[in-house]
Amino acid sequence: MRSYLIFTLILISTTLNAQKLEVDTFYYNQDGKRLYPGQPYEKYAVVKRDRQRRIEGYFSLFDKSGVLQEVTDYHKGAKNGIHYKFNQQGFAEQVGFYEDDKPTGIWVKYFGKDRFAQILNFKNGIEVPYNIEFEEEVKNPYEPLAQGKNPFAFDSTMIDTPASFYGGVGGWVVYLQKNLAYPKEAAKYRLQGDVLVEFTILKTGELVAPFVLYSPNEYFTREALRVLSKSPKWQPAMQNNRKVHSKFRERIRFSLR
């Protein structure tokens, strides 16, 4: 997924939180060492900090020319949430989640666009074995129609049976009802709306590498990504009677009743 979509969310989140969080800029050399303002730099980061000077929200790292390189979600100064690393063309190279500064769950590294180079599994910050073939292309049945008006347009010729949540659509709705927490700030300001997400279902059933295609604000973005990171296994897609990796697109609705 191209990084400009993430950058859009950064701009939205900065605007929404300006009244409580201070926007700051950090500067780094090529090796990642933080520099003083005014020193020659190779990278810079746009961050938001709370009243205790802790990083809060999305930490966005750019190279000197302004190309987005990384996005990491922080909460109270610690990495908690999604992490993206992008290449110079704007496509994801690495996607995973942090919990209390430790990598957790399944992390995906890409070789080129939509082709796995490595899949890592972390528990309590420690990598544990995960047996799956590398460099397998991700089937994306939405790609041929991505430029169309309907973001849910689906080319059924790409795969025989799409991935599905155990229990079908009803099971997915029940999962969201039980696990989706309405963000307090969004409820305070009576914010509502839909978050359009795309993610990969591995042939082993795990939901990995979620991307937000559209979100009205950061509150919904963070909660949608959080609930996706906790998803149980799905039934993987089938092609020619074998399980395959595939992308899936879903809408998560936030509505006050």
C-alpha positions in Angstrom: 0.0 0.0 0.0 1.4 3.4 -0.9 2.6 5.5 1.9 0.6 8.6 0.9 -2.5 7.0 2.4 -0.7 6.9 5.7 0.5 10.5 5.3 -3.1 11.6 4.8 -4.0 10.1 8.2 -1.0 11.9 9.8 -2.3 15.2 8.6 -5.9 14.4 9.8 -4.6 13.3 13.2 -2.4 16.3 13.7 -5.3 18.6 13.1 -7.7 16.8 15.4 -5.2 16.7 18.3 -3.7 20.1 18.0 -5.6 21.4 21.0 -4.0 18.9 23.4 -0.7 17.7 21.8 2.3 19.7 20.8 3.7 19.0 17.3 7.5 18.7 17.2 10.2 17.8 14.7 13.2 15.6 15.5 16.3 15.4 13.3 18.6 12.4 12.7 21.8 11.5 10.9 22.0 8.5 8.5 22.7 6.1 11.4 19.6 7.2 13.3 21.3 9.3 15.9 19.2 12.3 17.0 20.7 15.7 16.3 20.3 19.2 17.6 18.3 21.6 15.5 20.5 23.4 13.0 22.9 20.4 12.5 23.1 18.8 9.0 20.6 16.0 8.9 19.5 13.1 6.7 16.2 12.2 8.2 13.5 14.0 10.2 10.5 12.9 12.2 7.2 14.7 12.8 5.9 13.8 16.2 3.2 14.8 18.7 4.0 15.1 22.4 1.7 15.3 25.4 2.1 17.6 28.4 4.7 15.3 29.9 6.7 15.5 26.6 6.0 11.9 25.8 5.4 10.9 22.1 1.7 10.3 21.4 0.1 9.0 18.2 1.9 8.5 14.9 5.7 8.9 14.8 6.4 9.7 11.1 9.9 9.4 9.8 10.9 11.1 6.5 14.2 11.2 4.5 15.7 14.6 3.8 13.8 15.0 0.5 10.4 14.4 2.3 9.8 10.8 1.3 7.9 8.9 4.1 10.0 6.0 5.4 8.4 4.8 8.6 5.2 5.2 10.7 5.0 3.9 14.2 2.1 4.3 16.7 3.0 5.5 20.2 1.1 5.7 23.4 2.5 7.5 26.4 6.0 7.4 25.0 6.1 3.7 24.1 5.5 2.0 20.8 2.0 0.6 21.0 0.3 -0.3 17.7 1.1 -0.5 14.1 4.5 -0.1 12.5 5.0 0.5 8.7 8.3 0.8 6.9 8.2 2.0 3.2 10.6 1.9 0.3 11.4 4.8 -2.0 8.5 4.0 -4.3 6.1 4.3 -1.4 5.2 0.6 -1.0 5.4 -1.2 2.3 8.6 -3.2 3.1 7.6 -4.2 6.6 4.4 -4.3 8.6 3.9 -5.3 12.2 2.6 -4.4 15.6 4.3 -3.3 18.9 3.1 -3.7 22.4 4.9 -1.8 25.2 8.0 -1.2 22.9 8.2 -4.9 22.0 7.3 -6.4 18.6 4.3 -8.8 18.9 2.4 -11.2 16.7 3.2 -11.8 13.0 5.4 -9.3 11.1 5.5 -9.3 7.3 8.5 -8.3 5.2 7.9 -7.7 1.4 10.1 -8.3 -1.6 8.7 -5.9 -4.1 5.0 -5.2 -4.2 2.7 -7.8 -2.6 5.3 -10.6 -2.5 6.4 -11.9 0.8 10.1 -12.1 1.6 9.8 -13.1 5.2 7.2 -13.7 7.9 8.3 -13.4 11.5 6.4 -14.3 14.6 7.0 -12.6 18.0 5.9 -13.4 21.5 6.8 -11.0 24.3 9.3 -9.3 22.0 11.1 -12.6 21.2 11.0 -14.2 17.8 9.6 -17.7 17.7 9.6 -20.2 14.8 7.0 -19.8 12.1 6.9 -22.3 9.3 5.6 -20.9 6.0 6.9 -20.6 2.5 8.5 -17.2 1.7 8.2 -15.1 -1.5 4.7 -16.2 -2.3 2.6 -13.7 -4.1 -0.4 -12.3 -2.3 -3.6 -12.7 -4.4 -5.4 -9.4 -4.6 -8.8 -9.8 -6.3 -9.4 -6.1 -5.9 -6.3 -4.9 -7.8 -7.8 -5.2 -11.4 -10.6 -2.9 -10.4 -8.8 -0.6 -8.0 -9.2 2.4 -10.2 -13.0 2.0 -10.4 -15.6 3.9 -8.5 -16.6 1.0 -6.2 -13.8 0.4 -3.6 -15.4 -3.0 -2.9 -15.4 -4.2 -6.5 -14.2 -7.8 -6.6 -12.8 -9.9 -9.5 -14.0 -13.4 -8.7 -11.7 -14.9 -11.4 -8.7 -14.2 -9.2 -9.4 -16.9 -6.6 -11.9 -19.7 -6.4 -13.1 -19.1 -2.8 -12.4 -15.9 -1.0 -11.2 -15.8 2.6 -13.9 -15.7 5.2 -14.3 -15.2 9.0 -15.3 -18.3 10.8 -19.1 -17.9 11.2 -19.3 -15.8 8.1 -20.5 -12.2 8.0 -22.6 -12.7 11.1 -19.6 -14.1 13.0 -17.5 -11.0 11.9 -20.2 -8.7 13.1 -20.4 -10.4 16.5 -16.6 -10.2 16.8 -16.6 -6.4 16.2 -19.5 -5.9 18.6 -17.7 -7.7 21.4 -14.2 -6.2 20.7 -14.6 -2.8 19.1 -14.4 0.0 21.7 -15.8 3.4 20.8 -12.9 5.9 21.3 -13.6 8.3 24.2 -12.5 11.4 22.3 -14.6 10.5 19.3 -17.7 10.0 21.6 -17.0 13.3 23.3 -17.1 15.2 20.1 -20.0 13.0 18.7 -17.8 11.8 15.8 -19.1 9.0 13.5 -18.0 7.4 10.3 -16.6 4.4 8.5 -13.1 3.1 8.2 -12.2 1.2 5.1 -9.4 -1.3 5.7 -7.5 -3.8 3.6 -5.5 -6.7 5.1 -3.9 -10.0 4.1 -5.2 -13.4 5.3 -2.3 -15.9 5.2 -3.0 -19.3 3.9 -2.6 -20.4 7.6 -5.5 -18.1 8.5 -3.8 -15.3 10.3 -4.8 -11.7 9.6 -1.7 -9.6 8.9 -0.5 -6.3 7.4 -3.6 -4.2 7.8 -3.8 -0.9 5.9 -6.3 1.9 6.3 -7.6 3.0 2.9 -9.9 5.7 4.4 -10.6 7.0 7.9 -12.4 10.2 9.0 -10.0 10.6 12.0 -7.1 9.1 14.0 -9.3 7.9 16.8 -11.1 5.5 14.5 -7.9 4.6 12.7 -6.2 3.4 15.8 -9.1 1.5 17.1 -9.8 -0.3 13.8 -6.1 -1.3 13.6 -6.2 -2.5 17.2 -9.2 -4.7 16.7 -7.8 -6.2 13.5 -4.5 -7.0 15.3 -6.5 -9.1 17.8 -8.5 -11.0 15.2 -8.7 -14.8 15.5 -7.8 -16.9 12.5 -9.9 -16.8 9.3 -10.7 -19.5 6.7 -8.1 -18.8 4.0 -8.8 -18.3 0.3 -8.7 -21.3 -2.0 -7.3 -21.5 -5.5 -7.0 -24.7 -7.5 -7.9 -26.7 -4.4 -5.1 -25.2 -2.3 -4.9 -22.6 0.4 -3.4 -19.3 -0.7 -2.5 -15.9 0.8 -5.1 -13.3 -0.2 -6.2 -9.7 0.5 -9.5 -8.8 2.0 -11.3 -5.5 2.2 -13.7 -4.6 4.9 -15.6 -1.6 6.3 -15.7 -0.9 10.0 -18.5 1.4 11.1 -18.4 3.7 14.1 -21.9 4.9 14.9 -23.4 6.5 18.0 -26.9 5.4 18.7 
